[in-house]
Amino acid sequence: MKLETERLILKPIDETYVEDILKIRSNEITNKYVVRNTPKNNYDALQFILMIKERTVNNESFYFGISLKNQQNLVGTICLYNFTEDRKTAEVGYELLPEFHHQGFMSEALKAVVDFGFTYVHLQEIVAMTNKFNENSKSLLLKSGFILEDGREDEGFPDNLVFSIKQG
């Protein structure tokens, strides 16, 4: 499955993107507000890619690499995952290399994935969890039509805020 926007291609991630995934997921700025195991080398990045592929095959997630239309390399990733049992709600996650921030790329990618989630996956709600100090992410979500869910918690992550958008 591939999605296109005006400037981006959102495409499946395979083993050919090991170096890109390592670069994105080990970036210090990208990881500032994220709690995860950061890949230390190509092997770790490959293990992550293999896990993504398995989850995609098992319909547990939709995971896209983000590239500019004129480039092969990935500049970020975006995914729908953590589906509820009834598959009416999923979480969106995203990351973008810092040199591509503030250019509207993630807004484009997020719009495409939200549309995909509602139209093709038939979701009724998409949620996003972001650290309360991550101003870029909070701004992106609000600009993209997500609403801050006061009182809703990201279990186990007390510093996260929960945003959601409902099928409209």
Buried (B, 14 or more C-beta within 10 A) or exposed (E): EEBEBEBBBBBBBEEEBBEBBBBBBBBEEBBEBBEEEEBEEEEBBBEBBEEBBEBBEEEBBBBBBBBBEEEEEBBBBBBBBBBEEEEEBBBBBBBBBEEBBEEBBBBBBBBBBBEBBBEEBEBBBBBBBBBEEBEBBBEBBEEBBBEBBEEEEBEEEEEBBBBBBBEE
